[in-house]
Amino acid sequence: MCTEILSQIRSRRFAVKEIAAACNVTTQAVSQWEKVPRKHLGPVSRVTGIDAHQLRPDLFSDENKAA
């Protein structure tokens, strides 16, 4: 995940609470993420409005190589 995006998410406390609720984890767990776990990409994308490709470009790198 891009460090800028992670910083933006952490600076918006309400988003961290919403992300935690959507992912069924604690706010502390969300705050400790260095990358959004693959299984939580959908909920995090919905809550933040940030595309999954932007949240975890490393998971989509094969798509980019095929293009």
PyMOL CGO cylinders between C-alpha atoms (Angstrom):
from pymol import cmd
from pymol.cgo import CYLINDER

trace = [
    CYLINDER, 0.00, 0.00, 0.00, 1.27, 3.46, -0.80, 0.3, 1, 1, 1, 1, 1, 1,
    CYLINDER, 1.27, 3.46, -0.80, 2.54, 5.14, 2.36, 0.3, 1, 1, 1, 1, 1, 1,
    CYLINDER, 2.54, 5.14, 2.36, 0.61, 8.31, 1.52, 0.3, 1, 1, 1, 1, 1, 1,
    CYLINDER, 0.61, 8.31, 1.52, -2.68, 6.40, 1.39, 0.3, 1, 1, 1, 1, 1, 1,
    CYLINDER, -2.68, 6.40, 1.39, -1.95, 4.64, 4.68, 0.3, 1, 1, 1, 1, 1, 1,
    CYLINDER, -1.95, 4.64, 4.68, -1.17, 7.98, 6.31, 0.3, 1, 1, 1, 1, 1, 1,
    CYLINDER, -1.17, 7.98, 6.31, -4.40, 9.48, 4.96, 0.3, 1, 1, 1, 1, 1, 1,
    CYLINDER, -4.40, 9.48, 4.96, -6.43, 6.60, 6.35, 0.3, 1, 1, 1, 1, 1, 1,
    CYLINDER, -6.43, 6.60, 6.35, -4.76, 6.82, 9.76, 0.3, 1, 1, 1, 1, 1, 1,
    CYLINDER, -4.76, 6.82, 9.76, -5.24, 10.59, 9.97, 0.3, 1, 1, 1, 1, 1, 1,
    CYLINDER, -5.24, 10.59, 9.97, -8.99, 10.19, 9.50, 0.3, 1, 1, 1, 1, 1, 1,
    CYLINDER, -8.99, 10.19, 9.50, -10.01, 8.59, 12.80, 0.3, 1, 1, 1, 1, 1, 1,
    CYLINDER, -10.01, 8.59, 12.80, -13.60, 8.06, 11.69, 0.3, 1, 1, 1, 1, 1, 1,
    CYLINDER, -13.60, 8.06, 11.69, -12.38, 6.06, 8.72, 0.3, 1, 1, 1, 1, 1, 1,
    CYLINDER, -12.38, 6.06, 8.72, -10.27, 3.81, 10.95, 0.3, 1, 1, 1, 1, 1, 1,
    CYLINDER, -10.27, 3.81, 10.95, -13.33, 3.06, 13.10, 0.3, 1, 1, 1, 1, 1, 1,
    CYLINDER, -13.33, 3.06, 13.10, -15.43, 2.36, 10.01, 0.3, 1, 1, 1, 1, 1, 1,
    CYLINDER, -15.43, 2.36, 10.01, -12.73, 0.16, 8.50, 0.3, 1, 1, 1, 1, 1, 1,
    CYLINDER, -12.73, 0.16, 8.50, -12.39, -1.81, 11.72, 0.3, 1, 1, 1, 1, 1, 1,
    CYLINDER, -12.39, -1.81, 11.72, -16.15, -2.35, 11.90, 0.3, 1, 1, 1, 1, 1, 1,
    CYLINDER, -16.15, -2.35, 11.90, -16.37, -3.35, 8.23, 0.3, 1, 1, 1, 1, 1, 1,
    CYLINDER, -16.37, -3.35, 8.23, -13.49, -5.82, 8.62, 0.3, 1, 1, 1, 1, 1, 1,
    CYLINDER, -13.49, -5.82, 8.62, -14.61, -7.09, 12.03, 0.3, 1, 1, 1, 1, 1, 1,
    CYLINDER, -14.61, -7.09, 12.03, -11.27, -6.21, 13.63, 0.3, 1, 1, 1, 1, 1, 1,
    CYLINDER, -11.27, -6.21, 13.63, -10.17, -3.71, 16.27, 0.3, 1, 1, 1, 1, 1, 1,
    CYLINDER, -10.17, -3.71, 16.27, -9.11, -0.15, 15.49, 0.3, 1, 1, 1, 1, 1, 1,
    CYLINDER, -9.11, -0.15, 15.49, -5.72, -1.08, 16.94, 0.3, 1, 1, 1, 1, 1, 1,
    CYLINDER, -5.72, -1.08, 16.94, -5.37, -3.84, 14.34, 0.3, 1, 1, 1, 1, 1, 1,
    CYLINDER, -5.37, -3.84, 14.34, -6.15, -1.41, 11.52, 0.3, 1, 1, 1, 1, 1, 1,
    CYLINDER, -6.15, -1.41, 11.52, -3.64, 1.09, 12.91, 0.3, 1, 1, 1, 1, 1, 1,
    CYLINDER, -3.64, 1.09, 12.91, -0.92, -1.56, 12.85, 0.3, 1, 1, 1, 1, 1, 1,
    CYLINDER, -0.92, -1.56, 12.85, -1.42, -2.56, 9.21, 0.3, 1, 1, 1, 1, 1, 1,
    CYLINDER, -1.42, -2.56, 9.21, 1.50, -1.76, 6.96, 0.3, 1, 1, 1, 1, 1, 1,
    CYLINDER, 1.50, -1.76, 6.96, -0.51, -3.15, 4.05, 0.3, 1, 1, 1, 1, 1, 1,
    CYLINDER, -0.51, -3.15, 4.05, -4.22, -3.84, 3.87, 0.3, 1, 1, 1, 1, 1, 1,
    CYLINDER, -4.22, -3.84, 3.87, -4.62, -7.61, 4.18, 0.3, 1, 1, 1, 1, 1, 1,
    CYLINDER, -4.62, -7.61, 4.18, -5.94, -9.17, 0.98, 0.3, 1, 1, 1, 1, 1, 1,
    CYLINDER, -5.94, -9.17, 0.98, -9.06, -10.46, 2.72, 0.3, 1, 1, 1, 1, 1, 1,
    CYLINDER, -9.06, -10.46, 2.72, -9.96, -6.91, 3.82, 0.3, 1, 1, 1, 1, 1, 1,
    CYLINDER, -9.96, -6.91, 3.82, -9.44, -5.12, 0.50, 0.3, 1, 1, 1, 1, 1, 1,
    CYLINDER, -9.44, -5.12, 0.50, -13.14, -5.04, -0.40, 0.3, 1, 1, 1, 1, 1, 1,
    CYLINDER, -13.14, -5.04, -0.40, -14.39, -3.53, 2.85, 0.3, 1, 1, 1, 1, 1, 1,
    CYLINDER, -14.39, -3.53, 2.85, -11.50, -1.05, 3.05, 0.3, 1, 1, 1, 1, 1, 1,
    CYLINDER, -11.50, -1.05, 3.05, -12.08, 0.04, -0.53, 0.3, 1, 1, 1, 1, 1, 1,
    CYLINDER, -12.08, 0.04, -0.53, -15.80, 0.57, 0.11, 0.3, 1, 1, 1, 1, 1, 1,
    CYLINDER, -15.80, 0.57, 0.11, -15.25, 2.55, 3.32, 0.3, 1, 1, 1, 1, 1, 1,
    CYLINDER, -15.25, 2.55, 3.32, -12.45, 4.77, 2.00, 0.3, 1, 1, 1, 1, 1, 1,
    CYLINDER, -12.45, 4.77, 2.00, -13.53, 5.08, -1.61, 0.3, 1, 1, 1, 1, 1, 1,
    CYLINDER, -13.53, 5.08, -1.61, -9.97, 4.15, -2.62, 0.3, 1, 1, 1, 1, 1, 1,
    CYLINDER, -9.97, 4.15, -2.62, -9.68, 1.58, -5.40, 0.3, 1, 1, 1, 1, 1, 1,
    CYLINDER, -9.68, 1.58, -5.40, -8.21, -1.80, -4.41, 0.3, 1, 1, 1, 1, 1, 1,
    CYLINDER, -8.21, -1.80, -4.41, -5.54, -1.35, -7.11, 0.3, 1, 1, 1, 1, 1, 1,
    CYLINDER, -5.54, -1.35, -7.11, -4.34, 1.78, -5.29, 0.3, 1, 1, 1, 1, 1, 1,
    CYLINDER, -4.34, 1.78, -5.29, -4.50, 0.17, -1.86, 0.3, 1, 1, 1, 1, 1, 1,
    CYLINDER, -4.50, 0.17, -1.86, -2.45, -2.88, -2.86, 0.3, 1, 1, 1, 1, 1, 1,
    CYLINDER, -2.45, -2.88, -2.86, -0.82, -2.43, -6.28, 0.3, 1, 1, 1, 1, 1, 1,
    CYLINDER, -0.82, -2.43, -6.28, 1.49, -5.35, -5.45, 0.3, 1, 1, 1, 1, 1, 1,
    CYLINDER, 1.49, -5.35, -5.45, -1.46, -7.74, -5.69, 0.3, 1, 1, 1, 1, 1, 1,
    CYLINDER, -1.46, -7.74, -5.69, -2.32, -6.54, -9.17, 0.3, 1, 1, 1, 1, 1, 1,
    CYLINDER, -2.32, -6.54, -9.17, 1.20, -6.39, -10.62, 0.3, 1, 1, 1, 1, 1, 1,
    CYLINDER, 1.20, -6.39, -10.62, 0.62, -9.46, -12.83, 0.3, 1, 1, 1, 1, 1, 1,
    CYLINDER, 0.62, -9.46, -12.83, -2.28, -7.66, -14.52, 0.3, 1, 1, 1, 1, 1, 1,
    CYLINDER, -2.28, -7.66, -14.52, 0.01, -4.74, -15.29, 0.3, 1, 1, 1, 1, 1, 1,
    CYLINDER, 0.01, -4.74, -15.29, 2.69, -7.03, -16.74, 0.3, 1, 1, 1, 1, 1, 1,
    CYLINDER, 2.69, -7.03, -16.74, 0.17, -8.72, -19.05, 0.3, 1, 1, 1, 1, 1, 1,
    CYLINDER, 0.17, -8.72, -19.05, -0.95, -5.39, -20.54, 0.3, 1, 1, 1, 1, 1, 1,
]
cmd.load_cgo(trace, "trace")
